[in-house]
Amino acid sequence: MNLVFDAGALIALERSDRVMWRRWYDAIEAGKPPICHGGIVAQVWRGGARQARLSRALASLYIRPLDAALGRAAGELLARAKQHDVIDAALVLLAQDGDRIITSDPDDLAPLARAADLDVELVRP
């Protein structure tokens, strides 16, 4: 099982949420760094010393580029799910069956996961 982090997960890390840091640590120790994509990083990154915790977490995440292939796949998923958020669709496409998506928006991601025919667990940070 992999962890897939949305912006809410990264914000929880930045706010020193102990449960989120435990999830992050356990994933790193298991040799399975959490996954997100560059669009998720853009939603939370503003730079500066105040984001030192977030910078630490990002250094160990597997951050996929939101490139043409992922963008096209996300667009197709949005059409199937009748949704509109590209960042969310691309995030769901990073997951595989059995993965856990840590999200502050499970209601937004659930229809996308269904349309992608993914068996994932949507968990709040």
C-alpha positions in Angstrom: 0.0 0.0 0.0 1.2 3.5 -0.9 0.2 6.8 0.5 -1.0 9.5 -1.9 -1.0 13.0 -0.5 -3.3 15.8 -1.5 -2.9 19.4 -0.5 -4.7 18.8 2.8 -2.2 16.2 3.8 0.7 18.6 3.1 -1.0 21.4 5.0 -1.4 19.0 8.0 2.3 18.2 7.9 3.1 21.9 7.8 0.9 22.4 10.8 2.8 19.7 12.7 -0.1 17.3 12.8 1.3 14.3 14.7 -0.9 11.7 13.0 0.3 12.9 9.6 3.9 13.0 10.6 3.5 9.4 11.8 2.0 8.3 8.5 4.9 10.1 6.7 7.5 8.5 8.9 6.1 5.0 8.6 5.9 5.3 4.8 9.5 6.5 4.6 10.7 3.7 7.0 8.9 1.1 4.8 10.8 2.4 1.8 7.5 3.6 0.2 7.7 7.4 0.1 4.3 9.1 -0.2 3.3 10.3 -3.7 1.9 13.5 -5.0 2.3 15.6 -8.1 3.6 19.1 -8.9 0.2 20.6 -9.0 -0.4 19.6 -5.4 2.9 21.2 -4.4 1.8 24.4 -6.1 -1.4 24.5 -4.1 0.5 24.7 -0.8 4.0 26.1 -1.4 4.6 29.7 -0.9 8.3 29.6 0.0 10.2 31.0 2.9 11.5 29.8 6.3 8.0 29.5 7.6 7.6 26.4 5.5 10.6 24.5 6.8 8.5 21.5 8.0 6.8 21.3 4.6 10.1 21.6 2.8 11.4 18.6 4.9 8.4 16.5 3.9 8.6 17.4 0.3 12.2 16.4 0.1 11.2 12.8 0.8 8.1 12.6 -1.3 7.9 11.1 -4.8 6.6 14.1 -6.7 5.4 13.2 -10.2 5.3 15.9 -12.9 1.9 16.9 -14.1 3.1 16.4 -17.7 1.2 15.9 -21.0 0.5 12.2 -20.4 -0.9 12.7 -16.9 -2.8 15.8 -18.0 -4.5 13.9 -20.9 -5.4 11.0 -18.6 -6.7 13.4 -16.0 -8.9 15.1 -18.7 -10.3 11.8 -19.8 -11.0 10.9 -16.2 -12.8 14.2 -15.6 -15.0 13.5 -18.6 -15.9 10.0 -17.3 -16.6 11.3 -13.8 -18.3 14.5 -15.0 -16.0 16.5 -12.7 -13.8 19.5 -13.3 -10.8 19.7 -11.0 -7.7 18.7 -12.9 -5.5 18.6 -9.8 -7.8 16.1 -8.1 -8.1 13.9 -11.2 -4.4 13.8 -11.7 -3.9 12.9 -8.0 -6.4 10.0 -8.2 -4.5 8.7 -11.2 -1.3 8.4 -9.1 -3.1 5.8 -6.9 -3.3 2.0 -7.5 -5.8 -0.5 -6.0 -5.2 -0.8 -2.3 -3.5 2.6 -1.9 -4.6 5.1 0.7 -5.3 8.7 -0.4 -4.9 11.2 2.4 -7.3 14.0 1.5 -9.2 16.8 3.0 -11.8 16.4 0.2 -12.9 12.8 0.1 -16.3 13.8 -1.3 -14.5 15.4 -4.3 -12.2 12.4 -4.9 -14.7 9.6 -4.4 -16.4 10.0 -7.8 -13.0 10.3 -9.5 -11.8 7.1 -7.9 -15.0 5.3 -8.9 -14.7 6.5 -12.5 -11.1 5.3 -12.5 -12.3 1.9 -11.2 -9.9 2.2 -8.3 -10.3 0.4 -5.0 -8.6 3.0 -2.7 -9.2 4.2 0.8 -9.9 8.0 1.2 -8.7 9.1 4.6 -8.8 12.6 6.1 -5.5 13.9 7.4 
